[in-house]
Amino acid sequence: MNDWSRALSVDRAEAQPGSGATFSGNRGLQIEEKLIFDEDGPGRCGVDLPEPPPFKARLGGIERHGPIGLPGLSEPQVIRHFTRLSQKNYAIDSGLYPLGSCTMKHNPRLSEKLARLPGLADIHPLQPLSTVPGALELIDKLAHWLKILTGMPAVALSPGAGAHGELCGMMTIRTALEARGDPRRRVLVPESAHGTNPATAAACGYAVDSIPANARGRVDGKALEAKLGPDVAALMLTNPNTCGLFEDEIVEIAAAVHRAGAFFYCDGANFNAIVGRVRPADLGIDCMHLNLHKTFSTPHGGGGPGSGPVMLAAGLAPYAPLPWLVHGANGLELVEHRAGPAEAAIGRLKGFHGQIGMFVRALAYMMSHGADGLRQVAEDAVLNANYLRVLLEGELSLPFPGPCMHEVLFDDRFLQDTGVTTLDFAKALIDEGYHPMTMYFPLIVHGAMLIEPTETESKATLDEFAAVVKSLADAAHAGDPARFRAAPMLVPRRRLDETAAARKPVLRWRPEPANREAAEAD
Ligand SMILES: Cc1ncc(COP(=O)(O)O)c(C=O)c1O
């Protein structure tokens, strides 16, 4: 008898009426999933392959003689296991995903469909150029759109994420400074910056000097001026910044940075708030990465694959990483080596051109929205964040009053004396069917809660979300901290020991001691 259809249960609980416990350990149709290794059935196999014909071993005796330790499973078991796991995931396609700073944006199905076209999805990076003119044209067109939208003359498309774009940008700046015989040692980074900014500067060998924020949540201009000097290589400034605010002194800041002979690096991960409204080149920016996966849709989960193109001012363009796609006498041509016009290039940062699938999605997003549609996207993102701000400002506490950009930042002062923390509040939201907002970031605000609704959420969705947040705030003030500390209660897993999960993650299944001995003997 096949046993793959049985419910995967934990030990049977004592199922008292109304207790919520079940005999099977499952809840409703939520199945308690075992590890795939615990499903192992010796001799079971999902495929039926013939014995390979005799062959000559060429490994000099180092080949494995025992089994490799994969669990024995039937095909239906594997399908059910991974389907059930996927159903435990929460996603932007399931509901509101208000993570600030991470921009969980709707991915239009049109872009997804185009990215799957065989002529784009199935090409091999080593195919002869003559067989992929469409892909080259697509890359060129994307570069054109990015240059138009930012006003910047050059772009390096290969970086595979925002942080990778930062690395590319700072390496370009470092090379430009070295080329002019003026290597410098300090990079200024506002204390509200995304952690990748100081990490990038440090990875490039710079000392990181932090700039405080002013009472308005923006860079303190005076503190910045005081820190600028002949050893400063660059300022890395995020705009709109991680408090969801526009750095309104950015033109003056750019001028001060340039007076000091430094470069102005802008973290453009939040470009989705200003695309079509502001051209970064007009603000005096020398170098800026864009997160295609935040501004122009494309999937953004599990660390990627993303795309972090870097926009470069004319003075930095000669150092852009290879390969370059250029318009030559015979149409589009690739420059792959550090020679001729690309002599000063910093080399390669990634295999081939980068994430072509992301390029297709981003270009499809741009072209289907058009220039006016992109501006509308930015305006709607800002409108939605401000709508939530106005709905919630009477209940939650705003560290920096006044209009915000694409995300709205609250702090935990409204929870003062309630015994409820930001973490408790976020966990209680899960029980209400909402993915929590970003918590405890940016660090300059105590108990931060950063909410980014994005442009596609409807007024009705935002009203419902705000009503739930208000009800929770009222419950916190009514003096029931225990209900918050116990949350989440209605999910397959209750609260984990987050410190242990971060410090001592268990990332690998190991067999029981008996099995381990057998495995070691193999
Ligand atoms: C402001 C800012 N900078 C940099 C990054 C890093 O981008 P990535 O996660 O693609 O490396 C992010 C990520 O969301 C960000 O919000």
The ligand as a MOL file (V3000), in Angstrom:
LIG
                    3D

  0  0  0     0  0            999 V3000
M  V30 BEGIN CTAB
M  V30 COUNTS 16 16 0 0 0
M  V30 BEGIN ATOM
M  V30 1 C 18.0970 52.1130 0.6690 0
M  V30 2 C 18.6160 50.7700 0.2410 0
M  V30 3 N 19.8950 50.6490 -0.1560 0
M  V30 4 C 20.4090 49.4750 -0.5580 0
M  V30 5 C 19.6320 48.3360 -0.5880 0
M  V30 6 C 20.2800 47.0390 -0.9900 0
M  V30 7 O 19.6680 46.4740 -2.1090 0
M  V30 8 P 19.7590 44.8920 -2.3570 0
M  V30 9 O 18.9270 44.2440 -1.3040 0
M  V30 10 O 19.1920 44.6940 -3.7280 0
M  V30 11 O 21.2020 44.4990 -2.2770 0
M  V30 12 C 18.2930 48.4060 -0.1850 0
M  V30 13 C 17.4380 47.1940 -0.1860 0
M  V30 14 O 16.2680 47.2160 -0.1720 0
M  V30 15 C 17.7700 49.6580 0.2410 0
M  V30 16 O 16.5040 49.7850 0.6440 0
M  V30 END ATOM
M  V30 BEGIN BOND
M  V30 1 1 1 2
M  V30 2 1 2 3
M  V30 3 2 2 15
M  V30 4 2 3 4
M  V30 5 1 4 5
M  V30 6 1 5 6
M  V30 7 2 5 12
M  V30 8 1 6 7
M  V30 9 1 7 8
M  V30 10 2 8 9
M  V30 11 1 8 10
M  V30 12 1 8 11
M  V30 13 1 12 13
M  V30 14 1 12 15
M  V30 15 2 13 14
M  V30 16 1 15 16
M  V30 END BOND
M  V30 END CTAB
M  END
